[in-house]
């Protein structure tokens, strides 16, 4: 069964303290990459307090737009805000990494249970220069596997997508051909080849119903939909299967103070190469529109819970947990959240 695009309506309690009872709900929107994890996280959070969290899985680009238009309390994105978006926001935002996940290369080739791909091959497929499954370049990496003389149907995201941001960041690093055609990563790009589908759900659905198709989806979608997943050669020359261990290995890096970092094509020999953080993004100053201090505190508490107690749910859905270093960066950034200039978090919240 495919994972549907839907609203998650759940509950909250954060930072170890009960949120003001006057706050009954919060709203968020964005990443479909995060949807399986949000479903679990927010359901558990719902048992701890009476505040509903309504999350719309509409894609990272949509989540950023809704945050900037101030129609949601938080945005979720697999791409941190770029300079233009920071400017459009009008006041400073906080980008909080809260999980990391792998982008899996999924395919529909009946009878082919194991497939090995390199960055050059994937780049050629997405540039439209590798058109057949029995192309000599693919055959050379898959000795002993019978690949059909069949056209490759390339599937990519049609909407603004943080998954695309992670994927194009990887391809630009791993495929010189792709880097020429698409020189800059982004949530939306001009694809040289292929057909578009909306959301991780849409890409997964298109691949499952189209023999010969290949595309990229967040690993949890591939696993929950029982899709075939390719092993990808990393910079160390090893073919790596996307899983929890190889995802976590990619995050063995220093985290900058602003939380903004891309971790694709990790030099770690055990790391799967198409891995990225996902961020929750909020305004640093929570007094805007008709917002109350209680609402700002509720949002801050929810985010504090997500980077602490909420981390226990990441690994069960093949999302990597935050490292201690990443948690520390998030803590320091959350402590800068204010309402009318007044800090919303205690200096040392529990």
Secondary structure, DSSP 8 states (H G I E B T S, - for coil): ------EEEE---BTTB---TT--EEEEEE-STTHHHHHHHHHHHHTT-S-EEEEEE--HHHHHHHHHTT-SSEEEESS---HHHHHHHSS-EEEEEEEEEEEEEEE--TT----EE-HHHHHHHHHTS--BTT-HHHHHHSTT----S-B-EEEEE-S--HHHHHHHHHHHHH-HHHHHHS-S--SS---SS-EEESHHHHHHHHHHTSTTEEEEEEHHHHHHTT-EE-EEE-TTS-EE--SHHHHHHTT-S---TT------S-S-TT--SSEEEEEEEEESB---TT--HHHHHHHHHHHHHHHTGGGGGTGGGT-B---HHHHHHHHHHHTT-EETTEESS-TT--
